[in-house]
Amino acid sequence: MKFRYKKYGPNILRPVIPVEIINKTNGKSVKYEVLVDSGADSCIFDAEISDILGFESNKCRMGKVSGITGVAETIFSCPIILKVGGAVAYETTANFLVGIAKNGYGVVGQQGFFDKFVVKFDLQSEDIEIKEKNKK
């Protein structure tokens, strides 16, 4: 699968791709844009997405995450199906965090994305190539 880098202004390109997040329990789904982030440990989406999908945070596993600021934030983790490129769907765990919506997108990271795909970033060509890893 190939995706184009998304343009955010003059000389600002980001590897943002569309995905579909599905609640594996009730089948509710939402299309969402995510930053493909090799520096992220896991997949993190805005808590508003969990509301749309029908998750109840008190029924999910609670935890903490800290990012570039070093400030620990509360997250809750729920089982989902993540669909990439409209074709490749797999089960994983998503972390939900309050307040991401104002930044516009979530992130897919090492656990839940890079462990499933080989990713090639080509900034010069403005392409992201994603290939499913061979199943063992």
C-alpha positions, 0 to 999 in steps of 0.5 A: 500500500502506498500513501502520500505524505499529507501537506500542512503548509509550505515545506510541512509534510507529515506521514498521515494516513487514513485508517478505520478503527472498529470496536470488535465487540459491537462492530461500531467503526470510525474513519480516522487519520493517524500519524505513522510515528516510529517513535511512538511505543503504541497506538494512541487515539483521542478519547472522543473516538472511544466514545463514538465506538461505544467503549466505556473507559471504566471497563478498559485497562487503565495506564499512564503514558508520557510523551515529549513533554515528559508529563504522565497522562492517563490512558485507557486501553481497549481491544480494537480491529484496525483497518489500514488501506481499506483492506488489511484488518487485524486485532490490536489494542488501542490506547485512548487519551483525552485531548488529542482531537485538538491536534487533529489525529492520533498516532500508530506506533511500534506495538499495534502497527510497526509490529505488523508492517514494514514501513518505508518513509520516502520524504523526497518522493512524498510517499509512505509504503506499507507492506504487511509482514509475512505471517508465521 
